[in-house]
Amino acid sequence: MKLIPYLMFTKAQCREAFDFYAQALRGKIISVSTYGDMPGAGEHFPADKLSRVANVHLVVGGASIMGSDNVMGGDAADNDEGRNDTTVNIDVETVEEVERVFAAMSAGGKVEMPPSASPWALRFAMFSDRYGKPWMVNCMKQPN
């Protein structure tokens, strides 16, 4: 069993965001489908939304993240500044990697906590990316 975070975008930014994530995290997008690619697309989805992303899958190391544009929920902001209750945590091996990932992923976003030591991590950071999605980066301490 795998648990894979799934990000929904209400402002038709999914493809742009996942291209950014692939570059910043040094990952690879392994599949992208639009609503126009779906069976019966013209019957089920508005014509002006057929080019939006129905599903995208990004692989980074042994981890995956997926997402889509939400064509059924309108184009309003998710809620409070585009945030939702889901945060994706990126667990890295070194302090240097925390700094690199944080700098790349938080560019154009909102920093909530810059990389710093915490009780559980050598470095921990929190931010929202330029698309309003919340992220954390951790370089965990080794158990005693």
C-alpha positions as CSV (number, residue, x, y, z in Angstrom):
1,M,0.0,0.0,0.0
2,K,1.1,3.5,-0.8
3,L,-0.3,6.8,0.4
4,I,0.0,9.4,-2.2
5,P,-0.9,13.1,-1.6
6,Y,-3.3,14.5,-4.1
7,L,-3.4,18.3,-4.7
8,M,-6.5,19.9,-6.2
9,F,-6.2,23.3,-8.0
10,T,-9.2,25.6,-8.4
11,K,-7.4,28.2,-10.6
12,A,-6.3,26.0,-13.5
13,Q,-2.7,26.0,-12.3
14,C,-2.1,22.3,-11.9
15,R,0.2,21.8,-15.0
16,E,2.2,24.9,-14.2
17,A,2.5,23.9,-10.5
18,F,3.6,20.4,-11.3
19,D,6.2,21.5,-13.8
20,F,7.5,23.8,-11.1
21,Y,7.5,21.0,-8.5
22,A,9.3,18.6,-10.9
23,Q,12.1,21.2,-11.5
24,A,12.4,22.3,-7.8
25,L,12.3,18.7,-6.4
26,R,14.3,17.2,-9.3
27,G,11.6,14.8,-10.1
28,K,9.9,13.5,-13.2
29,I,6.3,13.8,-14.4
30,I,5.4,10.3,-15.5
31,S,1.9,10.9,-16.8
32,V,-0.5,13.8,-17.6
33,S,-4.1,13.5,-18.8
34,T,-6.5,16.3,-19.6
35,Y,-10.3,16.3,-19.1
36,G,-10.4,16.2,-22.9
37,D,-8.6,12.8,-22.8
38,M,-11.4,11.3,-20.6
39,P,-14.0,9.0,-22.2
40,G,-17.2,10.9,-23.0
41,A,-15.4,14.2,-22.2
42,G,-17.7,16.4,-24.3
43,E,-20.7,15.0,-22.4
44,H,-19.3,15.3,-18.9
45,F,-17.2,18.4,-18.8
46,P,-17.6,22.0,-20.0
47,A,-16.0,22.6,-23.4
48,D,-13.8,25.4,-22.0
49,K,-12.3,23.1,-19.4
50,L,-11.3,20.2,-21.6
51,S,-7.6,21.3,-21.8
52,R,-7.3,21.4,-18.0
53,V,-5.4,18.6,-16.1
54,A,-7.6,15.7,-15.0
55,N,-4.6,13.8,-13.5
56,V,-0.8,14.3,-13.2
57,H,1.7,12.0,-11.5
58,L,5.1,13.2,-10.3
59,V,7.7,10.9,-9.0
60,V,10.6,12.1,-6.8
61,G,13.0,9.4,-5.7
62,G,10.7,6.7,-4.2
63,A,7.8,9.1,-3.5
64,S,4.9,10.2,-5.6
65,I,2.5,13.1,-5.6
66,M,-0.5,13.6,-7.9
67,G,-3.0,16.3,-8.7
68,S,-5.6,17.8,-11.0
69,D,-7.5,21.0,-11.8
70,N,-10.9,20.9,-10.2
71,V,-13.3,21.7,-13.0
72,M,-16.5,21.0,-11.0
73,G,-15.8,23.4,-8.2
74,G,-15.5,26.7,-10.1
75,D,-12.5,29.0,-10.2
76,A,-12.8,30.4,-6.7
77,A,-9.9,30.3,-4.3
78,D,-9.7,27.1,-2.2
79,N,-10.3,29.2,1.0
80,D,-8.2,31.6,3.1
81,E,-5.5,32.6,0.7
82,G,-5.9,29.4,-1.4
83,R,-4.9,27.2,1.5
84,N,-6.5,24.0,2.6
85,D,-6.0,21.6,5.5
86,T,-3.5,19.4,3.7
87,T,0.3,20.0,3.9
88,V,2.8,17.9,2.1
89,N,6.0,17.1,4.0
90,I,9.3,16.6,2.1
91,D,11.7,14.4,4.2
92,V,15.3,14.9,3.1
93,E,18.6,13.4,4.2
94,T,20.8,16.5,4.7
95,V,20.6,20.0,6.1
96,E,22.0,21.2,2.7
97,E,19.0,19.5,0.9
98,V,16.6,21.3,3.3
99,E,18.1,24.6,2.2
100,R,18.0,23.7,-1.5
101,V,14.5,22.4,-1.5
102,F,13.2,25.3,0.7
103,A,14.8,27.9,-1.6
104,A,13.5,26.4,-4.8
105,M,10.0,25.5,-3.6
106,S,9.3,28.7,-1.5
107,A,10.4,31.1,-4.3
108,G,7.4,33.4,-5.0
109,G,5.5,31.9,-2.1
110,K,5.0,32.8,1.6
111,V,7.5,31.7,4.2
112,E,5.9,30.7,7.5
113,M,9.0,29.3,9.1
114,P,12.5,29.5,7.6
115,P,14.7,26.5,8.0
116,S,15.7,26.1,11.6
117,A,16.4,23.4,14.2
118,S,13.4,21.9,16.0
119,P,13.0,19.2,18.7
120,W,12.5,16.5,16.0
121,A,14.6,17.8,13.1
122,L,18.1,19.1,12.4
123,R,16.2,21.5,10.1
124,F,12.5,22.2,9.6
125,A,10.7,24.7,7.4
126,M,7.2,25.6,6.5
127,F,5.9,27.7,3.6
128,S,3.2,28.0,1.0
129,D,4.4,27.8,-2.6
130,R,3.5,30.4,-5.3
131,Y,0.3,28.5,-5.9
132,G,-0.9,28.7,-2.3
133,K,-0.2,25.1,-1.5
134,P,1.3,24.4,2.0
135,W,4.6,22.4,2.4
136,M,7.0,21.4,5.1
137,V,10.7,20.3,4.7
138,N,12.3,18.1,7.4
139,C,15.8,16.7,7.9
140,M,14.9,14.4,10.8
141,K,17.2,13.8,13.8
142,Q,18.3,10.2,14.2
143,P,16.5,8.3,17.0
144,N,18.6,7.9,20.2
